[in-house]
């Protein structure tokens, strides 16, 4: 679906370049023929230069005129060039025909350069399109068979060999490897992946063969969502560009009316000669056209979008790149955003006669049979120990788990549950457990027979980059940073203290988060919300800028958000704000340059100090200058 469109855009880019080159050659030989007095030969070459160099501009200008009933700068340039040629033929001053041809040539060169600049930006974005192979190697009745990606179904098992691209999102069934996810998530280092891990289409497999189960349709893969969102970002104009587009339509009409008045009134009012008056009016049409102003915004924003995509930051449209640079307050969800959302063993304290390894090993012996997240965290922490098997394992929901290991009963659970089996809970362990609970951690007691072996603190791990990100955001000028969570006060404040957030809103329902965002908007106007879950979707939609975690985020959050962090790396929020701030600075610089050039050229024209070719060079030069200025964001 995408390839014909891309092919057409690349063809147009090359056609503009060829047209500009042919126009230049015809103009040179036409000028040379005039210089030698070969008028017949010159009058064959110069019209051809006009037609080849000006065809595309004339077509676009006339299309706008007849279909949209509007004037645009392309038509103004063609009118000025034809006017100069007509004036030259009338006065037999053939250098004016050359002037008109130079206008056509420079306009064609400018169009080719702008096309190249924009194509460079778009190629940087479209590099995503080549990240997925066309076929996948599927296991069918024990045989490998290559089929098109579009034919993959949920439940299919595919084989990816070392050095191959992952064809679609899936879960590893067997194998171990490292995957280069830089193109999708912006992570610079390969990531280790083994059984049970999710892999993403477009990532590059390392040294190990993998057997992967497809768990979502190919068109719903992360890379395909990225491609769709990038396409959307390219077609949606931000408010500033829409304003410039509306301005151009009214401005072009004013220029035409002013040009007609300048071409007709001076001879009647001040006795000026018609030839000079018309020539000045044609020059006015050229220098007053807002080409540079039209190019001041979109190249910059598209460059920023491309830059962000390379760093794992997906802007859904240019408007969000504009807004993120103006953010004054940011609200963070806790679980899955400031924290990893995955429980881990935080600390182990044993009774005097046991070691920490004894406690972990005993707890893991029965928890290995459990699917509970707390049990998985304990088993993961004890993965380097020699676990013993347990029998007669029984889990009691919300309380704990019991089983028999090495002919002794093992009890793992909360204090109330374990007290049913042991004589007493040691006082020193009680104090430690109470301290952990005040910090928002989950406490697991471990007992063997009637003796308590120790306690384990389980906690959701704070993201390693969270604290540095909060510090960086404050340095960037974000005035207010808050945390929104449905978790309890103790846990919320513990995480907030660890990352450096002062304002905490805990025990919130989704609609409560929405209300907090609205209150922040009343005070700070432009507010960003960072989240990952379904319960964050209303707040993400309400926020001026919604930012979703790309890997851990739910589909609803990803669709609702305006910006997606592909690698779940919080530090990229500061990068996004920096990109937004720089884009606004460059846009303002471009607008000042564009208006400055127009003003200088107008003054020069009215003072009679510039001719048509100089006006064209100044006008088109400013257009190319602001376009190239916008491409600075590609770095």
C-alpha positions in Angstrom: 0.0 0.0 0.0 2.9 2.4 0.8 5.3 1.6 -2.0 3.6 3.2 -5.0 3.3 6.5 -3.0 7.0 6.3 -2.0 8.0 5.5 -5.6 6.0 8.5 -6.9 7.7 10.9 -4.4 11.2 9.7 -5.4 10.3 10.0 -9.1 9.1 13.6 -8.6 12.3 14.5 -6.7 14.4 13.2 -9.6 12.1 14.8 -12.3 12.5 18.2 -10.6 16.2 17.9 -10.7 16.3 16.9 -14.3 13.9 19.7 -15.3 16.2 22.3 -13.5 19.3 20.9 -15.3 17.6 21.0 -18.7 16.2 24.5 -18.1 19.7 25.7 -17.2 21.3 24.2 -20.3 18.6 25.6 -22.6 18.9 29.0 -20.9 22.7 29.0 -21.4 22.6 28.1 -25.0 19.7 30.5 -25.6 21.7 33.3 -24.1 24.7 32.4 -26.1 22.6 32.4 -29.3 21.3 35.9 -28.5 24.8 37.1 -27.9 25.8 35.9 -31.3 22.7 37.3 -33.0 21.2 34.0 -33.8 17.6 35.1 -32.9 15.8 32.2 -34.6 17.9 29.6 -32.7 17.5 31.6 -29.4 13.7 31.8 -29.8 13.6 28.0 -30.0 15.7 27.4 -27.0 14.4 30.0 -24.6 10.7 29.1 -24.8 11.8 25.4 -24.3 13.6 26.6 -21.1 10.4 28.3 -20.0 8.2 25.3 -20.6 10.5 22.6 -19.1 11.6 24.7 -16.1 8.1 26.2 -15.4 5.8 23.3 -16.2 5.5 21.9 -12.7 4.9 25.4 -11.1 2.4 26.4 -13.8 0.5 23.1 -13.3 0.3 23.4 -9.5 -0.6 27.1 -9.8 -3.3 26.6 -12.3 -4.7 23.6 -10.4 -4.9 25.7 -7.2 -6.6 28.5 -9.2 -9.2 26.5 -11.0 -9.9 23.8 -8.4 -9.6 25.7 -5.1 -10.3 29.2 -6.6 -7.1 30.4 -4.8 -3.9 32.1 -5.9 -0.5 30.7 -4.8 3.1 31.7 -5.2 3.8 29.2 -8.1 1.3 31.1 -10.3 2.8 34.5 -9.2 6.2 33.3 -10.4 5.0 32.1 -13.7 3.0 35.4 -14.3 6.1 37.4 -13.5 8.3 35.4 -15.9 5.8 35.5 -18.7 5.4 39.3 -18.1 9.1 39.8 -18.3 9.3 37.9 -21.6 6.3 39.8 -23.0 7.8 43.1 -22.0 11.1 42.1 -23.7 9.4 41.2 -26.9 7.4 44.4 -26.9 10.4 46.6 -26.3 12.8 44.4 -28.3 14.9 44.3 -25.2 15.7 40.6 -25.3 17.7 40.6 -22.1 14.3 40.8 -20.3 13.4 37.4 -21.9 16.7 36.1 -20.3 15.6 37.7 -17.0 12.3 35.8 -17.1 14.1 32.6 -18.0 16.5 33.1 -15.0 13.4 33.5 -12.8 12.1 30.2 -14.1 15.5 28.5 -13.7 16.1 29.7 -10.1 12.6 28.8 -9.1 13.1 25.3 -10.6 16.5 24.9 -8.8 14.9 26.1 -5.6 12.0 23.6 -6.0 14.5 20.8 -6.7 16.6 21.7 -3.6 13.5 21.9 -1.4 12.4 18.6 -2.8 15.8 17.1 -2.0 15.8 18.5 1.5 12.3 17.3 2.2 13.0 13.9 0.7 16.0 13.6 3.0 13.8 14.1 6.0 11.2 11.7 4.7 13.8 9.0 3.8 15.0 9.2 7.4 11.5 8.5 8.6 10.7 5.9 5.9 13.7 3.8 6.8 11.2 2.2 9.2 9.4 0.7 6.1 12.4 -1.5 5.3 12.7 -3.0 8.7 10.5 -6.0 8.2 11.1 -8.8 5.8 8.4 -9.8 3.2 8.3 -13.4 4.3 8.5 -15.5 7.5 9.7 -19.1 8.0 6.8 -21.0 9.5 6.8 -24.5 11.1 4.0 -26.6 9.4 3.8 -30.2 10.5 7.5 -30.2 11.4 8.6 -28.6 8.1 9.8 -25.1 7.6 7.9 -23.2 4.9 8.3 -19.5 3.8 5.0 -17.6 3.6 4.2 -13.9 3.1 4.0 -11.9 6.4 0.4 -11.0 5.5 -0.6 -14.7 5.8 0.7 -15.2 9.3 -2.0 -16.0 11.9 -2.1 -15.8 15.7 -0.7 -19.1 17.0 1.7 -19.8 14.1 5.2 -20.8 15.1 8.0 -19.3 13.2 11.8 -19.9 13.0 14.3 -17.0 13.0 17.9 -17.9 12.3 21.0 -15.9 13.4 21.4 -12.6 11.6 17.8 -12.4 10.4 15.2 -9.8 11.0 12.3 -10.7 13.3 9.3 -10.8 10.9 6.5 -10.0 13.4 5.9 -9.6 17.1 5.8 -12.8 19.1 6.8 -14.8 22.2 10.0 -16.9 22.3 9.1 -20.6 22.7 12.7 -21.9 22.5 16.2 -20.5 22.0 18.4 -17.8 23.4 19.9 -14.8 21.6 20.6 -11.1 21.8 18.5 -8.8 19.7 19.5 -5.4 18.3 16.4 -3.3 18.9 18.0 0.1 18.0 15.8 0.7 15.0 12.6 0.2 17.0 13.3 1.4 20.5 16.5 3.5 20.1 18.4 1.2 22.5 22.1 1.3 21.6 23.1 -2.1 23.1 21.7 -5.5 22.1 19.1 -7.0 24.5 19.3 -10.6 25.8 16.1 -12.6 25.0 15.1 -16.1 26.0 12.1 -18.3 26.5 9.0 -16.3 27.4 10.3 -12.9 26.3 8.5 -10.8 23.7 10.3 -9.9 20.5 9.3 -7.2 18.0 9.1 -7.1 14.3 12.0 -5.2 12.7 14.6 -6.1 15.4 17.8 -8.0 14.3 18.5 -11.4 15.7 22.0 -12.1 17.0 23.8 -15.4 17.2 21.1 -17.7 18.4 18.3 -19.5 16.5 14.8 -18.7 17.9 11.4 -20.4 17.7 8.7 -17.8 18.1 4.9 -18.0 18.6 2.9 -15.3 16.9 0.7 -13.7 19.5 -0.9 -10.9 17.6 -1.8 -10.2 13.9 1.1 -9.0 11.8 -0.7 -5.7 11.1 -0.9 -5.0 14.8 2.8 -5.4 15.4 4.7 -2.5 17.1 6.6 -1.6 13.9 3.4 -1.5 11.8 1.8 0.8 14.4 4.8 3.0 14.2 4.6 3.2 10.4 0.9 4.1 10.5 1.6 6.8 13.1 4.5 8.2 11.1 2.4 8.4 8.0 -0.3 10.2 10.0 2.4 12.6 11.4 3.5 13.5 7.9 0.0 14.4 6.6 -1.3 16.3 9.5 -0.3 20.0 9.5 0.2 21.6 13.0 -1.8 24.7 13.9 1.1 27.1 13.0 1.4 25.6 9.5 -2.4 25.8 9.0 -2.2 29.5 10.0 0.6 30.1 7.5 -1.4 28.3 4.8 -4.5 30.5 5.4 -2.2 33.5 5.5 -0.7 32.6 2.1 -4.1 32.5 0.4 -5.1 36.0 1.5 -1.6 37.4 1.1 -1.3 36.2 -2.5 -4.5 38.0 -3.4 -3.1 41.2 -1.8 0.1 40.8 -3.8 -1.8 40.4 -7.1 -3.9 43.5 -6.4 -0.9 45.5 -5.3 1.0 44.3 -8.4 -1.8 45.5 -10.7 -1.9 48.9 -9.0 1.8 49.3 -9.2 1.8 48.4 -12.9 -1.0 50.9 -13.8 -1.1 53.8 -11.4 2.4 55.4 -11.6 2.2 56.4 -15.3 -1.1 58.2 -14.7 -0.2 59.7 -11.3 3.5 60.6 -11.8 4.1 60.2 -15.5 6.4 57.2 -15.2 7.1 55.3 -18.4 5.1 52.1 -18.8 8.1 49.7 -19.4 9.9 50.7 -16.2 6.6 50.6 -14.2 5.6 47.1 -15.5 9.1 45.8 -14.9 9.1 47.1 -11.3 5.6 45.5 -10.8 6.9 42.2 -12.1 9.9 42.4 -9.7 7.4 43.2 -6.9 5.4 40.0 -7.6 8.6 38.0 -7.2 10.1 39.6 -4.1 6.8 39.9 -2.2 5.9 36.3 -2.6 5.9 34.4 0.7 7.8 31.2 -0.4 10.3 31.4 2.4 7.6 32.0 4.9 5.7 28.9 3.6 8.9 26.8 4.1 9.6 28.1 7.6 7.7 25.5 9.6 7.1 22.1 8.0 10.7 21.1 7.1 11.7 22.0 10.7 8.9 19.9 12.3 9.4 16.9 9.9 13.1 17.0 10.7 12.3 17.0 14.5 9.9 14.0 14.0 12.6 12.1 12.1 15.2 12.9 14.7 12.9 11.7 17.4 12.1 8.5 15.6 15.8 7.7 15.3 16.1 8.0 19.1 13.0 5.9 20.0 10.6 8.9 20.4 7.5 8.7 18.2 5.7 12.0 17.6 2.3 11.3 16.2 2.1 14.7 14.5 3.9 18.0 14.3 1.5 19.7 16.6 2.8 17.6 19.5 6.4 18.5 18.7 5.3 22.1 19.0 3.4 21.5 22.3 6.0 19.4 24.1 8.4 22.4 24.0 5.9 24.5 25.9 5.1 22.0 28.7 5.1 23.6 32.1 3.8 20.7 34.2 4.2 16.9 33.9 2.1 14.2 35.6 3.6 10.7 35.9 1.8 7.4 36.5 3.7 5.2 39.0 3.3 1.5 38.2 4.9 0.6 34.9 6.0 4.2 34.3 8.3 5.4 37.1 8.6 1.8 38.1 9.2 -1.2 35.9 5.8 -2.8 36.9 7.7 -6.1 37.7 8.0 -7.3 41.3 11.5 -8.1 42.6 13.1 -9.2 45.8 14.3 -6.0 47.5 15.9 -7.4 50.7 16.1 -10.6 52.7 16.6 -10.8 56.5 17.1 -14.2 58.2 16.7 -15.3 61.8 19.9 -15.8 63.7 20.4 -19.5 63.0 19.8 -19.3 59.2 21.4 -17.5 56.2 19.7 -15.4 53.6 20.3 -18.1 51.0 18.5 -20.6 53.3 15.5 -18.3 53.4 15.4 -17.7 49.7 16.0 -21.4 48.8 13.3 -22.6 51.2 10.7 -20.1 50.0 11.5 -20.8 46.3 11.0 -24.5 46.8 7.3 -24.1 47.2 6.9 -20.9 45.2 8.3 -22.6 42.1 4.9 -24.2 41.7 3.1 -20.8 41.9 2.1 -18.4 39.1 1.7 -15.5 41.5 3.9 -12.5 40.7 5.3 -12.5 44.3 6.2 -16.2 43.9 7.9 -15.5 40.5 10.0 -12.7 42.0 11.2 -15.1 44.8 12.0 -17.9 42.4 13.9 -15.4 40.1 15.9 -14.2 43.1 16.8 -17.8 44.0 17.7 -18.9 40.4 21.4 -19.3 41.3 20.7 -21.6 44.2 20.2 -25.3 44.2 16.4 -25.6 44.7 14.8 -28.7 46.2 11.5 -30.0 45.0 8.3 -29.6 47.0 5.2 -31.8 47.1 1.6 -31.3 48.3 1.9 -27.6 47.4 -1.3 -25.6 48.2 -1.8 -21.9 47.6 -4.3 -20.0 49.7 -5.3 -16.9 47.6 -4.5 -13.6 49.3 -2.6 -15.3 52.2 0.3 -17.5 51.2 1.4 -21.0 50.1 2.3 -24.2 52.0 4.1 -27.4 50.9 6.4 -30.2 51.9 10.1 -30.1 51.1 12.7 -32.5 52.5 10.0 -34.0 54.7 9.3 -30.7 56.4 6.4 -28.4 56.1 7.2 -25.0 54.4 5.0 -22.0 55.0 5.4 -18.8 52.9 3.0 -15.9 53.2 1.8 -12.8 55.2 2.2 -12.5 59.0 -1.3 -13.5 59.8 -1.1 -16.6 57.6 2.3 -17.8 58.9 1.2 -17.3 62.6 -1.3 -20.1 62.1 1.6 -22.5 61.9 4.4 -21.2 64.1 4.7 -20.6 67.8 5.7 -16.9 67.5 7.1 -14.2 65.2 10.5 -12.9 66.4 10.3 -9.4 67.6 13.3 -8.1 65.7 11.8 -9.5 62.5 8.5 -7.8 63.3 10.2 -4.4 63.6 12.0 -4.9 60.3 8.8 -6.0 58.6 6.9 -3.0 60.0 9.6 -0.6 58.6 9.3 -2.2 55.2 5.6 -1.9 55.2 5.8 1.8 56.0 8.1 2.1 52.9 5.3 0.6 50.8 7.0 -2.8 50.3 5.2 -6.2 50.5 6.5 -8.4 53.3 6.7 -12.2 52.9 7.4 -14.4 56.0 9.1 -17.8 55.6 8.8 -20.6 58.1 9.9 -24.3 58.2 8.0 -26.5 60.6 7.2 -24.3 63.6 10.2 -22.0 63.2 10.4 -18.7 61.4 13.4 -18.6 59.1 13.2 -15.0 58.0 11.4 -12.3 56.0 11.6 -11.2 52.4 10.7 -7.7 51.1 9.1 -7.6 47.7 8.9 -4.3 45.8 8.2 -2.9 42.3 11.6 -1.7 41.2 11.9 2.0 40.4 13.3 2.6 36.9 17.0 3.3 37.1 16.8 6.5 35.0 13.7 7.9 36.8 15.5 10.1 39.4 17.9 11.5 36.8 15.0 12.2 34.4 13.1 14.2 37.1 16.2 16.2 37.8 16.7 16.9 34.1 13.1 18.0 33.6 13.4 20.5 36.5 16.6 21.9 34.9 14.7 22.3 31.6 12.2 24.6 33.3 9.3 22.3 34.0 7.6 24.1 36.9 5.5 21.3 38.4 6.0 17.5 38.4 3.5 15.2 40.1 2.8 11.5 40.5 -0.7 10.0 40.0 -1.3 6.5 41.2 -4.0 4.1 42.3 -1.6 2.6 44.8 -1.7 3.3 48.6 -0.1 6.4 50.2 2.9 4.7 51.7 4.0 3.0 48.5 3.3 6.1 46.4 5.3 8.4 48.8 8.2 5.9 48.9 8.6 5.9 45.1 8.1 9.6 44.9 10.9 10.2 47.5 13.2 7.9 45.6 12.8 9.7 42.3 12.5 13.3 43.6 8.8 14.1 43.2 7.3 16.3 45.9 3.6 16.3 44.9 1.8 12.9 45.1 -1.8 12.0 44.4 -2.5 8.4 45.6 -5.5 6.0 45.6 -6.9 7.5 42.4 -9.4 6.0 40.1 -9.1 6.8 36.3 -11.6 9.6 36.6 -9.6 11.1 39.5 -6.5 11.2 37.4 -8.5 13.1 34.8 -9.6 15.7 37.3 -6.0 16.3 38.5 -4.9 16.9 34.9 -7.7 19.4 34.4 -6.7 21.3 37.6 -3.1 21.3 36.4 -4.2 22.7 33.0 -6.1 25.5 34.7 -2.9 26.5 36.5 -0.1 25.7 34.0 -2.0 25.6 30.6 0.3 23.1 28.8 0.5 19.8 30.8 2.0 16.5 29.8 0.9 13.1 31.2 3.1 10.0 31.1 1.5 6.6 31.5 1.2 3.0 30.3 -2.0 1.4 31.4 -5.7 1.3 30.3 -6.5 3.3 33.4 -4.2 6.1 32.2 -6.0 6.5 28.9 -8.5 9.2 30.0 -5.7 11.3 31.5 -3.5 10.8 28.4 -6.3 12.0 26.2 -7.1 15.0 28.4 -3.5 16.2 28.7 -2.1 18.7 26.3 0.6 16.1 25.5 0.0 12.4 26.3 3.2 10.3 26.5 2.9 6.5 26.5 5.5 3.8 27.3 5.9 1.9 24.0 6.9 -1.6 25.3 5.0 -1.9 28.6 2.1 0.3 27.5 -1.3 -1.1 26.8 -2.8 -0.8 23.2 -5.3 1.7 24.5 -2.6 3.9 26.0 -0.5 3.7 22.8 -3.5 4.7 20.6 -4.5 7.6 23.0 -1.1 9.1 23.5 0.4 11.8 21.3 4.0 10.7 21.9 5.3 7.1 22.4 8.6 6.2 24.1 9.5 3.1 22.1 12.1 1.7 24.6 10.2 2.8 27.8 13.2 5.0 28.6 12.1 7.9 30.7 15.1 10.0 29.9 13.8 10.4 26.4 11.1 12.7 27.7 13.8 15.3 28.3 15.1 14.7 24.8 11.6 15.2 23.4 11.2 18.5 25.3 14.6 19.6 24.0 13.6 18.8 20.5 10.3 20.7 20.9 12.1 23.7 22.3 14.7 23.7 19.5 12.0 23.3 16.8 10.2 26.3 18.1 13.4 28.4 18.2 14.3 27.4 14.6 10.8 28.1 13.4 10.9 31.6 14.9 14.4 32.2 13.4 13.1 31.0 10.0 10.1 33.3 10.1 12.3 36.3 11.1 14.7 35.5 8.2 11.8 35.0 5.7 10.1 38.3 6.6 13.4 40.1 6.8 14.3 39.1 3.2 10.9 40.1 1.9 11.2 43.5 3.6 14.7 44.1 2.2 13.8 43.1 -1.3 10.7 45.2 -1.3 12.6 48.3 -0.2 15.3 47.6 -2.8 12.7 47.2 -5.5 10.9 50.5 -4.6 14.3 52.3 -4.5 15.1 50.9 -8.0 18.3 49.2 -6.8 17.5 45.6 -7.8 16.5 44.0 -11.1 14.4 40.9 -11.7 17.3 38.3 -11.5 18.6 39.8 -8.3 15.1 39.8 -6.8 14.7 36.2 -7.8 18.1 35.2 -6.3 17.2 37.0 -3.1 13.7 35.5 -3.0 14.6 31.9 -3.8 17.8 32.1 -1.8 15.8 32.9 1.4 13.5 30.0 0.7 16.4 27.5 0.3 18.0 29.0 3.4 15.0 28.5 5.7 14.5 25.0 4.3 18.1 24.0 5.1 17.8 25.7 8.4 14.9 23.5 9.3 17.0 20.4 8.5 19.3 21.3 11.4 17.0 19.2 13.6 18.1 16.1 11.7 21.4 16.1 13.6 
